[in-house]
Amino acid sequence: MTDIKVFAIVVTYKRKELLERVLFSLQRQTHALSKIIVVDNNSQDGTEELVESIRSRAEFGLVEYYNTMNNLGGAGGFEFGFKTALSGNSPFEYLWLMDDDLIPDSTCLEELLKTAKSTSSIDIIQPLRKNIDGSCAELSPVLYDLSKFWLVNPKRESVLQRMSRDDSLDTFKIAGIPFEGPLIPRELIIKIGNPNPKFFIFNDDLDYSLRAQKIGGEIFCNPKAVATRMLLNNQSNDLKSWKGYFMLRNHFYILRSYGKTFFVRNKPYAITFLLCLFYILKIDLRAAKICLDALTDSKKLSNNDIHKP
C-alpha cells in the first residue's frame, strides 16, 4: 500500500495555532502523504506566514498553500481543494479531508487504507473521532431516515450511540460523514463531482454522503483509525447565532432533495410554521424572519453573503 497516493486537504479559517498542530500530525503519518493542500478562507491572521515558515523545512516540501481570497465556508473551501487536487499534474487515488482542529493519530491514514483495500472503489472510509479526554466524539449517523415525516431528527442512531453499546466493534457501515477525516476515492469524485459550495457550512458533508450512496457507494467507519478533535463539538446555541440560518436552510434543502416521500419533501413548511409560531409567541420577530428566510432560500441554497459572518 506504500505506493498509494493520497492528498490531504485542510480547510482553515483563523485557527493558525491549531493548524500548525494539524500539519505536524499529517507529516508524521506512517503512510506518507503525497501532498498536503492547505486552503485558507482568507484568514488574514498570519496563517499564510505560518504555513510558509513550515513549508521552508525540508520535511514539509509537500505542503501547498492557497488563499481563496474570501470566506467560502467549509463547503466552499473543500470544493476549492477538490478542484485544486484535480487540476494538478500529480495523480492521486484518494483525498483525505481535514478540518483545522482535527489531529489524526500517526497510524490513522494507514488504518483507513487497510479498510479501503477491502471495499469497493467508490466507498468512503471514516475514522473514529475522539475528544481530548479520549471519549468518543463521532456523531456521524449510523442510520439516517428520510422516509418518515414524524421524525424530529432523521438521525436515528449515531456512531457514538453505537459505540456506547459495543466499543469492541470492528469496521461497520454508517450513513454519513463529516468533512473531518474521511478518505474519499478519486473514482467516486469523478462520478459525483465536488462538494456543493452553496451550503457554506452544515450538511455539505451529508449531501456528499447521500450523493455517494445514490450511485451505490457505501460508507464505513474504522474505529482503529483515530483522530482527535481539539475543540468540543457543541452546537446547542448555534440556532441563536448566525449559524442557525444555515442549519435550518441546509436541513430544509436535504429534506426537499432527498426526502423519500411527498410528505418528507414538504416537511420544511411544517417545521417553519411551528418555529415561526413559537417565536411569534415569544415576540421574537427577528428569529421568525430567519426561519422564513431559511425556508425560502432552501430551494436554491441562496443568499450566503447576506447571512455569513
Kinemage of the C-alpha trace (Angstrom):
@kinemage 1
@onewidth
@group {chain A} dominant
@subgroup {mainchain}
@vectorlist {calphas} color= white
{ca met a 1} P 0.000 0.000 0.000
{ca thr a 2} L 3.013 2.299 0.221
{ca asp a 3} L 2.587 3.314 -3.419
{ca ile a 4} L -0.996 4.554 -2.928
{ca lys a 5} L -1.018 8.308 -3.430
{ca val a 6} L -3.144 10.282 -1.008
{ca phe a 7} L -3.593 14.060 -0.943
{ca ala a 8} L -4.757 15.702 2.284
{ca ile a 9} L -6.964 18.795 2.069
{ca val a 10} L -7.034 21.043 5.130
{ca val a 11} L -9.527 23.915 5.168
{ca thr a 12} L -8.701 26.601 7.697
{ca tyr a 13} L -10.075 29.904 8.943
{ca lys a 14} L -8.406 31.928 11.715
{ca arg a 15} L -7.030 28.963 13.685
{ca lys a 16} L -3.328 29.126 12.874
{ca glu a 17} L -2.195 27.653 16.219
{ca leu a 18} L -4.381 24.582 15.735
{ca leu a 19} L -3.497 24.382 12.044
{ca glu a 20} L 0.183 24.065 12.916
{ca arg a 21} L -0.558 21.014 15.051
{ca val a 22} L -2.676 19.501 12.270
{ca leu a 23} L 0.135 19.887 9.734
{ca phe a 24} L 2.673 18.247 12.038
{ca ser a 25} L 0.283 15.327 12.638
{ca leu a 26} L -0.172 14.860 8.884
{ca gln a 27} L 3.584 14.870 8.311
{ca arg a 28} L 4.001 12.092 10.904
{ca gln a 29} L 1.641 9.600 9.227
{ca thr a 30} L 3.015 6.062 8.904
{ca his a 31} L 1.630 6.062 5.367
{ca ala a 32} L 3.310 9.115 3.896
{ca leu a 33} L 1.082 11.632 2.159
{ca ser a 34} L 1.929 12.647 -1.387
{ca lys a 35} L 0.655 16.209 -0.919
{ca ile a 36} L -0.959 18.431 1.715
{ca ile a 37} L -3.200 21.156 0.281
{ca val a 38} L -3.925 23.974 2.743
{ca val a 39} L -6.992 26.015 1.779
{ca asp a 40} L -7.136 29.293 3.699
{ca asn a 41} L -10.516 31.048 3.691
{ca asn a 42} L -8.759 34.411 3.771
{ca ser a 43} L -7.935 34.304 7.493
{ca gln a 44} L -5.666 37.386 7.391
{ca asp a 45} L -4.319 36.482 10.828
{ca gly a 46} L -0.828 35.306 9.934
{ca thr a 47} L -1.926 31.891 8.654
{ca glu a 48} L -0.096 32.337 5.349
{ca glu a 49} L 3.127 33.331 7.088
{ca leu a 50} L 2.844 30.328 9.415
{ca val a 51} L 2.358 27.877 6.553
{ca glu a 52} L 5.204 29.401 4.568
{ca ser a 53} L 7.542 29.074 7.548
{ca ile a 54} L 6.580 25.411 7.891
{ca arg a 55} L 6.997 24.858 4.143
{ca ser a 56} L 10.576 26.073 4.371
{ca arg a 57} L 11.524 22.930 6.288
{ca ala a 58} L 12.667 20.075 4.048
{ca glu a 59} L 10.204 17.544 5.502
{ca phe a 60} L 7.264 19.831 4.671
{ca gly a 61} L 8.020 20.343 0.991
{ca leu a 62} L 4.798 18.518 0.111
{ca val a 63} L 2.658 21.326 1.594
{ca glu a 64} L 0.899 23.693 -0.817
{ca tyr a 65} L -0.842 26.882 0.352
{ca tyr a 66} L -3.840 28.536 -1.327
{ca asn a 67} L -5.789 31.593 -0.228
{ca thr a 68} L -9.377 31.669 -1.509
{ca met a 69} L -9.405 35.481 -1.036
{ca asn a 70} L -12.863 35.172 0.536
{ca asn a 71} L -14.558 33.292 3.340
{ca leu a 72} L -16.148 30.437 1.384
{ca gly a 73} L -17.081 28.438 4.480
{ca gly a 74} L -16.170 24.792 4.892
{ca ala a 75} L -18.231 23.786 1.848
{ca gly a 76} L -16.609 26.288 -0.496
{ca gly a 77} L -13.187 25.624 0.965
{ca phe a 78} L -13.385 21.906 0.296
{ca glu a 79} L -14.771 22.460 -3.199
{ca phe a 80} L -11.748 24.712 -3.817
{ca gly a 81} L -9.477 21.963 -2.502
{ca phe a 82} L -11.070 19.283 -4.693
{ca lys a 83} L -10.682 21.474 -7.776
{ca thr a 84} L -7.063 22.192 -6.904
{ca ala a 85} L -6.262 18.494 -6.434
{ca leu a 86} L -7.932 17.528 -9.695
{ca ser a 87} L -6.338 20.307 -11.727
{ca gly a 88} L -2.763 19.408 -10.875
{ca asn a 89} L -0.435 17.184 -12.855
{ca ser a 90} L 0.183 14.821 -9.920
{ca pro a 91} L -2.276 11.901 -9.854
{ca phe a 92} L -3.835 10.685 -6.624
{ca glu a 93} L -6.035 7.785 -5.612
{ca tyr a 94} L -7.643 9.297 -2.520
{ca leu a 95} L -8.376 12.665 -0.944
{ca trp a 96} L -8.197 12.833 2.847
{ca leu a 97} L -10.275 15.701 4.246
{ca met a 98} L -9.190 17.558 7.378
{ca asp a 99} L -10.630 20.343 9.471
{ca asp a 100} L -8.148 22.702 11.120
{ca asp a 101} L -8.826 21.332 14.611
{ca leu a 102} L -8.549 17.599 13.891
{ca ile a 103} L -5.366 15.719 14.882
{ca pro a 104} L -5.114 12.232 13.350
{ca asp a 105} L -3.103 9.552 15.142
{ca ser a 106} L 0.093 8.625 13.294
{ca thr a 107} L -1.473 5.351 12.054
{ca cys a 108} L -4.844 6.883 11.114
{ca leu a 109} L -4.305 7.019 7.357
{ca glu a 110} L -2.690 3.575 7.337
{ca glu a 111} L -5.760 2.111 9.045
{ca leu a 112} L -8.139 3.878 6.669
{ca leu a 113} L -6.267 2.466 3.676
{ca lys a 114} L -6.444 -1.053 5.142
{ca thr a 115} L -10.235 -0.756 5.149
{ca ala a 116} L -10.287 0.832 1.701
{ca lys a 117} L -8.380 -2.138 0.332
{ca ser a 118} L -11.252 -4.461 1.231
{ca thr a 119} L -14.089 -2.227 -0.001
{ca ser a 120} L -15.182 -1.008 -3.419
{ca ser a 121} L -13.505 1.760 -5.397
{ca ile a 122} L -16.346 4.221 -4.685
{ca asp a 123} L -16.657 3.650 -0.923
{ca ile a 124} L -15.773 6.279 1.701
{ca ile a 125} L -13.879 5.370 4.879
{ca gln a 126} L -14.320 7.461 8.029
{ca pro a 127} L -12.071 7.397 11.125
{ca leu a 128} L -13.377 7.496 14.688
{ca arg a 129} L -13.165 10.997 16.137
{ca lys a 130} L -12.428 11.386 19.823
{ca asn a 131} L -12.349 14.278 22.277
{ca ile a 132} L -9.151 15.343 24.006
{ca asp a 133} L -10.169 13.317 27.074
{ca gly a 134} L -10.414 10.158 24.940
{ca ser a 135} L -14.208 9.982 24.897
{ca cys a 136} L -15.975 9.275 21.615
{ca ala a 137} L -16.847 12.395 19.623
{ca glu a 138} L -18.096 10.620 16.496
{ca leu a 139} L -21.655 11.853 15.894
{ca ser a 140} L -21.903 10.635 12.295
{ca pro a 141} L -25.190 8.874 11.578
{ca val a 142} L -25.360 5.096 11.502
{ca leu a 143} L -28.973 5.383 10.408
{ca tyr a 144} L -30.421 8.438 8.648
{ca asp a 145} L -34.120 8.009 7.913
{ca leu a 146} L -35.615 10.292 5.263
{ca ser a 147} L -38.779 8.247 4.827
{ca lys a 148} L -40.792 9.210 7.941
{ca phe a 149} L -42.493 12.593 8.237
{ca trp a 150} L -42.970 12.422 12.012
{ca leu a 151} L -39.286 12.058 12.883
{ca val a 152} L -37.997 15.210 14.576
{ca asn a 153} L -34.424 14.199 13.682
{ca pro a 154} L -33.748 11.833 10.759
{ca lys a 155} L -30.558 10.713 12.511
{ca arg a 156} L -31.882 7.586 14.227
{ca glu a 157} L -28.556 6.454 15.624
{ca ser a 158} L -25.050 7.941 15.796
{ca val a 159} L -21.666 6.254 15.902
{ca leu a 160} L -21.354 7.480 19.490
{ca gln a 161} L -24.547 5.627 20.436
{ca arg a 162} L -23.462 2.503 18.571
{ca met a 163} L -20.026 2.518 20.214
{ca ser a 164} L -21.514 3.081 23.670
{ca arg a 165} L -23.308 -0.245 23.289
{ca asp a 166} L -20.277 -2.088 21.949
{ca asp a 167} L -16.847 -0.420 21.911
{ca ser a 168} L -15.208 -3.568 20.532
{ca leu a 169} L -16.736 -3.107 17.093
{ca asp a 170} L -14.623 -3.609 14.020
{ca thr a 171} L -15.314 -1.671 10.804
{ca phe a 172} L -19.045 -1.084 10.302
{ca lys a 173} L -21.309 0.690 7.835
{ca ile a 174} L -22.585 4.203 8.561
{ca ala a 175} L -24.944 6.571 6.748
{ca gly a 176} L -22.975 9.811 6.620
{ca ile a 177} L -19.646 11.512 7.167
{ca pro a 178} L -18.389 14.810 8.485
{ca phe a 179} L -15.728 16.523 6.418
{ca glu a 180} L -13.358 15.706 9.260
{ca gly a 181} L -11.165 12.775 8.373
{ca pro a 182} L -12.945 10.859 5.594
{ca leu a 183} L -10.904 9.102 2.930
{ca ile a 184} L -12.613 9.678 -0.425
{ca pro a 185} L -11.559 7.746 -3.557
{ca arg a 186} L -10.829 9.558 -6.795
{ca glu a 187} L -13.190 7.267 -8.688
{ca leu a 188} L -16.115 8.434 -6.570
{ca ile a 189} L -15.170 12.080 -7.090
{ca ile a 190} L -15.113 11.566 -10.851
{ca lys a 191} L -18.602 10.056 -10.689
{ca ile a 192} L -20.402 12.506 -8.364
{ca gly a 193} L -18.264 15.645 -8.523
{ca asn a 194} L -17.107 18.037 -5.830
{ca pro a 195} L -18.812 19.217 -2.637
{ca asn a 196} L -21.554 21.784 -3.209
{ca pro a 197} L -20.122 25.197 -2.205
{ca lys a 198} L -23.590 26.724 -1.834
{ca phe a 199} L -24.028 25.041 1.563
{ca phe a 200} L -21.342 27.347 3.073
{ca ile a 201} L -21.439 25.379 6.359
{ca phe a 202} L -23.518 22.476 7.688
{ca asn a 203} L -24.782 19.460 5.735
{ca asp a 204} L -22.418 19.822 2.771
{ca asp a 205} L -20.877 16.579 4.038
{ca leu a 206} L -24.266 14.890 4.450
{ca asp a 207} L -25.202 15.949 0.929
{ca tyr a 208} L -21.983 14.396 -0.369
{ca ser a 209} L -22.718 11.195 1.564
{ca leu a 210} L -26.204 10.942 0.094
{ca arg a 211} L -24.912 11.600 -3.420
{ca ala a 212} L -22.347 8.824 -2.987
{ca gln a 213} L -24.926 6.343 -1.753
{ca lys a 214} L -27.265 7.271 -4.593
{ca ile a 215} L -24.813 5.717 -7.089
{ca gly a 216} L -24.125 2.657 -4.945
{ca gly a 217} L -21.237 3.879 -2.794
{ca glu a 218} L -21.083 2.829 0.839
{ca ile a 219} L -19.563 4.476 3.901
{ca phe a 220} L -17.613 2.624 6.578
{ca cys a 221} L -16.234 3.697 9.946
{ca asn a 222} L -12.995 2.092 11.112
{ca pro a 223} L -12.666 2.549 14.921
{ca lys a 224} L -8.964 1.668 14.715
{ca ala a 225} L -8.368 4.817 12.681
{ca val a 226} L -8.486 7.535 15.332
{ca ala a 227} L -8.422 11.326 15.103
{ca thr a 228} L -8.792 13.771 17.981
{ca arg a 229} L -10.881 16.948 17.930
{ca met a 230} L -9.135 19.834 19.639
{ca leu a 231} L -12.407 21.726 20.100
{ca leu a 232} L -15.649 20.443 21.587
{ca asn a 233} L -18.499 19.932 19.121
{ca asn a 234} L -21.189 21.949 20.896
{ca gln a 235} L -23.994 23.187 18.668
{ca ser a 236} L -26.554 23.744 21.430
{ca asn a 237} L -26.530 27.536 20.985
{ca asp a 238} L -25.956 27.674 17.242
{ca leu a 239} L -29.624 28.292 16.433
{ca lys a 240} L -29.354 31.564 18.337
{ca ser a 241} L -26.395 32.741 16.249
{ca trp a 242} L -25.796 33.408 12.547
{ca lys a 243} L -25.239 29.660 12.192
{ca gly a 244} L -28.915 28.982 12.887
{ca tyr a 245} L -29.940 30.252 9.461
{ca phe a 246} L -27.540 27.873 7.706
{ca met a 247} L -28.513 24.937 9.921
{ca leu a 248} L -32.204 25.388 9.058
{ca arg a 249} L -31.794 26.317 5.395
{ca asn a 250} L -29.458 23.428 4.630
{ca his a 251} L -31.542 20.916 6.585
{ca phe a 252} L -34.578 22.025 4.601
{ca tyr a 253} L -32.606 21.502 1.372
{ca ile a 254} L -31.712 17.952 2.400
{ca leu a 255} L -35.363 17.175 3.135
{ca arg a 256} L -36.516 18.727 -0.155
{ca ser a 257} L -33.847 16.976 -2.228
{ca tyr a 258} L -33.606 13.536 -0.639
{ca gly a 259} L -36.910 13.003 1.175
{ca lys a 260} L -38.318 9.633 0.120
{ca thr a 261} L -41.969 10.657 0.335
{ca phe a 262} L -44.028 13.687 -0.662
{ca phe a 263} L -44.624 14.466 2.997
{ca val a 264} L -40.930 14.413 3.961
{ca arg a 265} L -40.004 16.592 0.983
{ca asn a 266} L -42.580 19.161 2.137
{ca lys a 267} L -41.741 18.865 5.829
{ca pro a 268} L -39.831 22.199 5.795
{ca tyr a 269} L -43.175 24.022 5.590
{ca ala a 270} L -44.449 22.323 8.743
{ca ile a 271} L -41.198 22.949 10.614
{ca thr a 272} L -41.196 26.615 9.598
{ca phe a 273} L -44.817 27.080 10.653
{ca leu a 274} L -44.170 25.636 14.105
{ca leu a 275} L -40.949 27.578 14.626
{ca cys a 276} L -42.498 30.862 13.496
{ca leu a 277} L -45.480 30.306 15.791
{ca phe a 278} L -43.110 29.620 18.697
{ca tyr a 279} L -41.014 32.748 18.070
{ca ile a 280} L -44.045 34.981 17.473
{ca leu a 281} L -45.495 33.898 20.815
{ca lys a 282} L -42.131 34.830 22.363
{ca ile a 283} L -42.307 38.160 20.499
{ca asp a 284} L -39.059 37.357 18.729
{ca leu a 285} L -39.854 38.538 15.214
{ca arg a 286} L -36.201 38.507 14.166
{ca ala a 287} L -35.940 34.761 14.812
{ca ala a 288} L -39.228 34.173 12.984
{ca lys a 289} L -37.902 36.045 9.945
{ca ile a 290} L -34.723 33.923 9.971
{ca cys a 291} L -36.902 30.803 9.771
{ca leu a 292} L -38.883 32.220 6.853
{ca asp a 293} L -35.680 33.251 5.062
{ca ala a 294} L -34.247 29.771 5.586
{ca leu a 295} L -37.351 28.186 4.052
{ca thr a 296} L -37.354 30.493 1.024
{ca asp a 297} L -33.606 30.222 0.394
{ca ser a 298} L -33.528 26.430 0.824
{ca lys a 299} L -34.877 25.923 -2.679
{ca lys a 300} L -31.626 27.074 -4.297
{ca leu a 301} L -29.262 27.446 -1.294
{ca ser a 302} L -29.151 31.175 -1.994
{ca asn a 303} L -28.148 34.325 -0.062
{ca asn a 304} L -24.955 33.075 1.612
{ca asp a 305} L -23.400 36.542 1.514
{ca ile a 306} L -26.310 38.089 3.405
{ca his a 307} L -26.117 35.679 6.343
{ca lys a 308} L -22.454 34.678 6.658
{ca pro a 309} L -20.322 36.481 9.246
